[in-house]
């Protein structure tokens, strides 16, 4: 369960960083 949560969290963080860099 934690593995899935961690994966989703990492993806969300990475997506947020990418969006901020692109903006």
PyMOL Python script that loads the backbone (N, CA, C, O; Angstrom):
from pymol import cmd

cmd.read_pdbstr("""\
ATOM      1  N   UNK A   1       0.859  -1.206   0.000  1.00  0.00           N
ATOM      2  CA  UNK A   1       0.000   0.000   0.000  1.00  0.00           C
ATOM      3  C   UNK A   1       0.886   1.244   0.000  1.00  0.00           C
ATOM      4  O   UNK A   1       0.692   2.158  -0.801  1.00  0.00           O
ATOM      5  N   UNK A   2       1.863   1.265   0.911  1.00  0.00           N
ATOM      6  CA  UNK A   2       2.735   2.440   0.992  1.00  0.00           C
ATOM      7  C   UNK A   2       3.496   2.658  -0.307  1.00  0.00           C
ATOM      8  O   UNK A   2       3.747   3.792  -0.714  1.00  0.00           O
ATOM      9  N   UNK A   3       3.855   1.562  -0.947  1.00  0.00           N
ATOM     10  CA  UNK A   3       4.598   1.691  -2.212  1.00  0.00           C
ATOM     11  C   UNK A   3       3.786   2.462  -3.235  1.00  0.00           C
ATOM     12  O   UNK A   3       4.311   3.327  -3.936  1.00  0.00           O
ATOM     13  N   UNK A   4       2.497   2.145  -3.316  1.00  0.00           N
ATOM     14  CA  UNK A   4       1.634   2.839  -4.286  1.00  0.00           C
ATOM     15  C   UNK A   4       1.498   4.307  -3.905  1.00  0.00           C
ATOM     16  O   UNK A   4       1.573   5.192  -4.757  1.00  0.00           O
ATOM     17  N   UNK A   5       1.300   4.552  -2.618  1.00  0.00           N
ATOM     18  CA  UNK A   5       1.139   5.938  -2.145  1.00  0.00           C
ATOM     19  C   UNK A   5       2.417   6.730  -2.452  1.00  0.00           C
ATOM     20  O   UNK A   5       2.359   7.862  -2.932  1.00  0.00           O
ATOM     21  N   UNK A   6       3.557   6.119  -2.171  1.00  0.00           N
ATOM     22  CA  UNK A   6       4.820   6.804  -2.418  1.00  0.00           C
ATOM     23  C   UNK A   6       4.982   7.096  -3.901  1.00  0.00           C
ATOM     24  O   UNK A   6       5.390   8.194  -4.280  1.00  0.00           O
ATOM     25  N   UNK A   7       4.661   6.113  -4.746  1.00  0.00           N
ATOM     26  CA  UNK A   7       4.789   6.299  -6.193  1.00  0.00           C
ATOM     27  C   UNK A   7       3.914   7.455  -6.645  1.00  0.00           C
ATOM     28  O   UNK A   7       4.356   8.309  -7.414  1.00  0.00           O
ATOM     29  N   UNK A   8       2.664   7.486  -6.168  1.00  0.00           N
ATOM     30  CA  UNK A   8       1.750   8.568  -6.567  1.00  0.00           C
ATOM     31  C   UNK A   8       2.278   9.904  -6.056  1.00  0.00           C
ATOM     32  O   UNK A   8       2.239  10.905  -6.772  1.00  0.00           O
ATOM     33  N   UNK A   9       2.765   9.923  -4.837  1.00  0.00           N
ATOM     34  CA  UNK A   9       3.283  11.166  -4.264  1.00  0.00           C
ATOM     35  C   UNK A   9       4.469  11.666  -5.084  1.00  0.00           C
ATOM     36  O   UNK A   9       4.540  12.850  -5.415  1.00  0.00           O
ATOM     37  N   UNK A  10       5.405  10.767  -5.413  1.00  0.00           N
ATOM     38  CA  UNK A  10       6.574  11.173  -6.190  1.00  0.00           C
ATOM     39  C   UNK A  10       6.141  11.695  -7.553  1.00  0.00           C
ATOM     40  O   UNK A  10       6.658  12.706  -8.029  1.00  0.00           O
ATOM     41  N   UNK A  11       5.196  11.008  -8.179  1.00  0.00           N
ATOM     42  CA  UNK A  11       4.733  11.452  -9.498  1.00  0.00           C
ATOM     43  C   UNK A  11       4.117  12.841  -9.388  1.00  0.00           C
ATOM     44  O   UNK A  11       4.363  13.697 -10.238  1.00  0.00           O
ATOM     45  N   UNK A  12       3.320  13.070  -8.350  1.00  0.00           N
ATOM     46  CA  UNK A  12       2.667  14.370  -8.176  1.00  0.00           C
ATOM     47  C   UNK A  12       3.723  15.456  -7.975  1.00  0.00           C
ATOM     48  O   UNK A  12       3.623  16.535  -8.560  1.00  0.00           O
ATOM     49  N   UNK A  13       4.725  15.178  -7.157  1.00  0.00           N
ATOM     50  CA  UNK A  13       5.773  16.170  -6.888  1.00  0.00           C
ATOM     51  C   UNK A  13       6.537  16.460  -8.166  1.00  0.00           C
ATOM     52  O   UNK A  13       6.775  17.620  -8.503  1.00  0.00           O
ATOM     53  N   UNK A  14       6.927  15.399  -8.886  1.00  0.00           N
ATOM     54  CA  UNK A  14       7.689  15.597 -10.124  1.00  0.00           C
ATOM     55  C   UNK A  14       6.857  16.377 -11.136  1.00  0.00           C
ATOM     56  O   UNK A  14       7.375  17.265 -11.814  1.00  0.00           O
ATOM     57  N   UNK A  15       5.568  16.049 -11.240  1.00  0.00           N
ATOM     58  CA  UNK A  15       4.689  16.746 -12.188  1.00  0.00           C
ATOM     59  C   UNK A  15       4.601  18.223 -11.796  1.00  0.00           C
ATOM     60  O   UNK A  15       4.645  19.101 -12.657  1.00  0.00           O
ATOM     61  N   UNK A  16       4.478  18.490 -10.500  1.00  0.00           N
ATOM     62  CA  UNK A  16       4.392  19.879 -10.045  1.00  0.00           C
ATOM     63  C   UNK A  16       5.662  20.640 -10.371  1.00  0.00           C
ATOM     64  O   UNK A  16       5.598  21.781 -10.827  1.00  0.00           O
ATOM     65  N   UNK A  17       6.823  20.023 -10.143  1.00  0.00           N
ATOM     66  CA  UNK A  17       8.087  20.696 -10.443  1.00  0.00           C
ATOM     67  C   UNK A  17       8.179  20.994 -11.933  1.00  0.00           C
ATOM     68  O   UNK A  17       8.588  22.085 -12.331  1.00  0.00           O
ATOM     69  N   UNK A  18       7.795  20.017 -12.758  1.00  0.00           N
ATOM     70  CA  UNK A  18       7.868  20.201 -14.208  1.00  0.00           C
ATOM     71  C   UNK A  18       6.950  21.343 -14.629  1.00  0.00           C
ATOM     72  O   UNK A  18       7.326  22.176 -15.454  1.00  0.00           O
ATOM     73  N   UNK A  19       5.742  21.379 -14.062  1.00  0.00           N
ATOM     74  CA  UNK A  19       4.785  22.428 -14.433  1.00  0.00           C
ATOM     75  C   UNK A  19       5.345  23.795 -14.046  1.00  0.00           C
ATOM     76  O   UNK A  19       5.254  24.748 -14.820  1.00  0.00           O
ATOM     77  N   UNK A  20       5.919  23.888 -12.860  1.00  0.00           N
ATOM     78  CA  UNK A  20       6.467  25.167 -12.409  1.00  0.00           C
ATOM     79  C   UNK A  20       7.622  25.592 -13.312  1.00  0.00           C
ATOM     80  O   UNK A  20       7.732  26.766 -13.665  1.00  0.00           O
ATOM     81  N   UNK A  21       8.474  24.654 -13.684  1.00  0.00           N
ATOM     82  CA  UNK A  21       9.623  24.997 -14.533  1.00  0.00           C
ATOM     83  C   UNK A  21       9.148  25.458 -15.914  1.00  0.00           C
ATOM     84  O   UNK A  21       9.694  26.401 -16.487  1.00  0.00           O
ATOM     85  N   UNK A  22       8.115  24.774 -16.441  1.00  0.00           N
ATOM     86  CA  UNK A  22       7.624  25.119 -17.775  1.00  0.00           C
ATOM     87  C   UNK A  22       6.945  26.488 -17.763  1.00  0.00           C
ATOM     88  O   UNK A  22       7.095  27.272 -18.700  1.00  0.00           O
ATOM     89  N   UNK A  23       6.189  26.769 -16.682  1.00  0.00           N
ATOM     90  CA  UNK A  23       5.449  28.028 -16.640  1.00  0.00           C
ATOM     91  C   UNK A  23       6.421  29.202 -16.706  1.00  0.00           C
ATOM     92  O   UNK A  23       5.996  30.357 -16.683  1.00  0.00           O
TER      93      UNK A  23
END
""", "prot")
cmd.dss("prot")
cmd.show_as("cartoon", "prot")
cmd.util.cbc("prot")
cmd.orient("prot")
